[in-house]
Structures are given as structure tokens and as C-alpha cells.
Amino acid sequence: MNLTHKKILLIISGGIAAYKSLDLIRQIKKAGGDVQCVLTKAGAEFVTPLSVSALSENKCYMDLWDLTDESEMGHIRLSREADLVVVAPATANIIAKITHGMADDLATTTLLATNKPVMIAPAMNPCMWGNQATQDNIKTLRKRGFTILDPQIGEMACGETGQGRMVEPDDIMNAINDFFFKDKPLAGKHVLVTSGPTFEPIDPVRFIGNRSSGKQGHAIACALRDQGANVTLVSGPTALPDPNGLKTIHVETAVEMMNACQGNYDIAVCAAAVADYGVKHHDQKQKKSNGALDIELTENPDILQTISTSKNRPSIVIGFAAETENLVQHAKEKLLKKSCDAIVANQVGNKDNPVFGSDTTSIYWITKTVNEVHENLSKSTMAAILTDKIIEMMSDKAQEKDKVA
Ligand code: CTP
């Protein structure tokens, strides 16, 4: 199981099954995931914050009113930074509080504030589980889209037998894996996305850059992640936050971007607006002098072309083309010159439709045989369309391979 770059918020409430949550933390860490934990006051009667933080390698959060934590990592941030929230064990009490929107401690406040999917592993006495109140609460939570991992039947710590034992950590891990990857067409695929501009420094103060905001490249990285891909996003300087659930590498220059793109990938999408030329860099700030200033430019590597002609070429390579004129013709030339499977072409430099920095865009999807236009869509919708096209290409290539074999 590979949970690399996945962030899980684990809420441990007060039940004897809390000891199993320690093993769950260990398993998430072993799978490469990041786990932040919130331990309720009752939970701390069963496991210590020290064991939780030692195993998770993160601070164990307990108190809503700890002002330092509120500034470092408040309940809103805790609930938003995760890809998935898991409540294990979930007592009848916390289930009732979640159902009724109560928020009287850090755990319940975080659960009320979250906009992320929540998975609940109940653990309680069989009579409490069977009680109509609990069953009604569970029914309501299921209807609201919560994933409930039904407790198992067996002997309870209290000596009674019946349904109420929390599922095993292995079962929770399988449910987490299903949440991220089950039936996702790009599960197991390693994808590289470049995004944003590059900045080529002239001296310690100035640089040559461009108007790319990175919005389209970042949206594509997220859309590919949502289809199960393991995404590495190599980003030039942008004002965008790092997306959840993927690895972001920050670079500044084209050469740094080229270096960060090394590796074996199944798919590469080069959406960055890479400077074709770097500047012969000066260590000291250049002083103003009368007359024109000469800047010596040096050719940068073409990242897209290097990737698509390399020995370990990804099976799908997608490039972009930003053109001010003859859009389709130039894009077709780039498709051949840079040996790509497709080019996403957009017209830039139009004052009424700036593309750079905008939240909407229009593109041509150009392959050797296809020339399709998609107009006036949000960059996230465009990213979803492009991702569908990439998935289609992957399955066509797989079928071709099967035929040859
Ligand atoms: N690209 C790249 N490395 C470069 C230049 C461009 O990887 N040094 C990639 C971009 O990420 C994009 C594609 O090549 O996917 C086309 O970029 P674009 O700027 O439109 O074209 P250029 O190749 O730079 O050609 P020109 O500036 O002449 O249009």
C-alpha cells in the first residue's frame, strides 16, 4: 500500500479500542502517509499523547483552547489540511455529537469544521450499538456521505458478546486504500506535471519572468491526483498554495526545473511556461549606466523535448503551446518537433481573454489525428477534460501493446 503524500487526520476518542489506533498510526506511517492526530480527553484515558506523537512523528493535539496550537495549527487548518478524516475508535458519544453538530472540544469542533470526507470506525458495547438512538445517528451519517466501518461481532472488553468491536487496523487501512485508489483509472501511475513560470535571475535583485500564474498546471495536477495518480508537481514561483495529496517541488529557473523533472514517470504533462533563455547571472546588483544595457542570454534546456526523447520516456507526454498567432499551425509544429502525444494550445496576448492569471480558458487539443476545441471553461473543468483524454490515451496505448504481444 502506498499512501505517499496522503494526509490523514486521525481522531481517537475514548474507548478501549484506542490501543488499536496506535497500530493504525504505525501502519499509515509505514505506507508513507502523513498522520496528524487529535486525542479526546476520554481517549487519553486509554492511550497517552506521548505514544500518539511518537508513532505519528507529529504533535498530538488535544485542547481546543491551547492558544499556541490555535496559531500554529488551529482546528480549521487541522480539518482542511487533511485529505481524509478518520475517527477510530468512534464512541457512541462522539457519533451522537457529530450527528447533531455539537462542537464542545477540539475533536468535535474539527469534525464540524471539516470539508473533507470522514470515515468512522465505531467501537462500543453491543447494547449501545443496537440502541435505536445510535442506529438512527449512524443512518443519518451514512445519508450525509460519511463512510461507516461497521463494528464486528465478538467478545467485548466488558465481557458481553455481540456487535460492537472496532474493525481491525488492517481493515481500516484497506478502507483508506479503497478511498484513495479503488476503481480510479490512474491508480499506481506516476505522473509528472510542470506548472507556473520560471524566473531567470539577472542579478540578486532582478529576474526575467513571464505572466504564467500556474493555475492551469496546478489544476491538472489535482485532476490527475483525483483519478488515483501519484503526482509530482514541479512548480515555478506562483502565488498558489501547494495542493493536498501530491508532492510539490519548488523551483525557480528552467535549469532547476529540468533537474527536478528527473525520474521514471508513466505520464508527463508540461504545462509550465519555461523561459527559453537564462541570463548570464551577475553576483552583484547591476548599476545604472548611461545608454543601453546588454544582457547575455544562454539557451535553456527544453524540458518537454528532453523528456519525450529520453530513454525512459513516459508512455504519455503532453505539451502546451502558448501562441499569439497561427495557434493551430504552431501547435502542430511543436507536436512533431517535441515528439509529444498531444499539445494543449492556447492563444495568449489577447487583452479581452488574457488566459494568463485568468480562472477560465479556451484550448485546442491537438494530436496527430485530432484537432478539437474546448471553449470558455474554468481551468478546473478543463483539467478534468484533459485528464479524461489522458486516461483514454493510456487505455488506447495499453490495447495497442496487447495487440502487438
Ligand atoms: N517547454 C519546456 N522547456 C522549455 C521551453 C518550453 O519544457 N525550455 C515546454 C512548455 O512547458 C510547453 C511547450 O514546451 O509544454 C511549449 O512551450 P512554448 O513556450 O509555447 O514554446 P517554445 O518551445 O518555448 O517555443 P516558442 O517560444 O518559440 O513558441
Boltz pocket constraint, residues with backbone or C-beta under 6 A from the ligand:
constraints:
  - pocket:
      binder: B
      contacts: [[A, 194], [A, 254], [A, 270], [A, 271], [A, 272], [A, 273], [A, 274], [A, 275], [A, 276], [A, 300], [A, 301], [A, 302], [A, 303], [A, 304], [A, 305], [A, 318], [A, 319], [A, 320], [A, 321], [A, 322], [A, 323], [A, 334]]
      max_distance: 6.0
